[in-house]
Amino acid sequence: MEINEQFPKIYLYRRIVQAKLFIDDHHPENIDLNNISGEAYFSKFHFIRLFKQAYGKTPHQYLMQVRIEHARLLLNQGMPVNKACYAVGFDSIHSFSSLFKRLVGCPPSVYQQNELKRQAEMKRVPLKFVPNCFAENNGWNKEPQFSITEV
Amino acid sequence: MITKLNHVSVFVLDQDSAYDFYVNKLGFKVHTDASMGPGMRWLTVTPPEQPDLEISLMAIAEGMMFKKESAAAMRDLVAKGTFGFGVFECNDLLATYEELKAKGVVFTKAPTKEFYGFEALFKDDSGNWFSLGEKAK
């Protein structure tokens, strides 16, 4: 049986998914969530309820999460905090930093410092990041270039 | 007493392609991506809400882990869809199914109400299959 026949309300899910994918693609822009519900042919209330049912978050909460996740990627690449803040769609460093801290558990600058340190260590001593059974199985622990020499 | 599973391996035909599939299509996060020498890479990803379970995307290549014949046999078996590596969970199966389909994920079984739950099956880019179920509400 076709999925459309089995689940006649599948078209509702398709609209919600389109809205979610729109947020994914356009999160750095000034997104008006009222417009998204309109484009999905829903009342705002109905849209929020269905979105939350599907993704466990309201569209606004989801948009904020996508922005913070994108900010993490930019910070991982070494982008300065203020640039990352504006690049993902926030217009205030304060609101960005406080939301980042709430969702990630530390301020963006601390997160970046830790992450860049971790990446440098991953390059310097990759064996620290591989469980020994896998390293042994691949013979990586016998490779001289991976010998752990703390500086 | 064992308390947790923190690493699991999925054998893939190509790590670059697997990275694209698991990160850009499934939405998983990269945990570790370390070069282990020419042509060797330790690549792990985690499901978005399970950061302490690293899924190691292991390349099937002739080398230290596989002999030539074993690598060829393993690649053949993976490509044929022999292996099922696990069961993933989502909040809403119909929405997740529609989203992953829109991103090009191939489903071998559309969402179906079974006696044990609501389930779909999909394949990764190598041919490994996974069950996708809806979290009990």
Chai-1 contact restraints between the chains, C-beta under 6 A:
chainA,res_idxA,chainB,res_idxB,connection_type,confidence,min_distance_angstrom,max_distance_angstrom,comment,restraint_id
A,I3,B,A110,contact,1.0,0.0,6.0,A-B,restraint_1
A,Y13,B,L94,contact,1.0,0.0,6.0,A-B,restraint_2
A,Y13,B,A95,contact,1.0,0.0,6.0,A-B,restraint_3
A,Y13,B,E98,contact,1.0,0.0,6.0,A-B,restraint_4
A,R14,B,E98,contact,1.0,0.0,6.0,A-B,restraint_5
A,I16,B,A95,contact,1.0,0.0,6.0,A-B,restraint_6
A,V17,B,A95,contact,1.0,0.0,6.0,A-B,restraint_7
A,V17,B,E98,contact,1.0,0.0,6.0,A-B,restraint_8
A,V17,B,E99,contact,1.0,0.0,6.0,A-B,restraint_9
A,A54,B,D92,contact,1.0,0.0,6.0,A-B,restraint_10
A,A54,B,A95,contact,1.0,0.0,6.0,A-B,restraint_11
A,G56,B,N91,contact,1.0,0.0,6.0,A-B,restraint_12
A,M122,B,A34,contact,1.0,0.0,6.0,A-B,restraint_13
A,P126,B,A34,contact,1.0,0.0,6.0,A-B,restraint_14
A,P126,B,M36,contact,1.0,0.0,6.0,A-B,restraint_15
A,F129,B,T32,contact,1.0,0.0,6.0,A-B,restraint_16
A,F129,B,A34,contact,1.0,0.0,6.0,A-B,restraint_17
A,V130,B,W42,contact,1.0,0.0,6.0,A-B,restraint_18
A,P131,B,H7,contact,1.0,0.0,6.0,A-B,restraint_19
A,N137,B,M65,contact,1.0,0.0,6.0,A-B,restraint_20
A,N138,B,M64,contact,1.0,0.0,6.0,A-B,restraint_21
A,N138,B,M65,contact,1.0,0.0,6.0,A-B,restraint_22
A,G139,B,M64,contact,1.0,0.0,6.0,A-B,restraint_23
A,W140,B,M36,contact,1.0,0.0,6.0,A-B,restraint_24
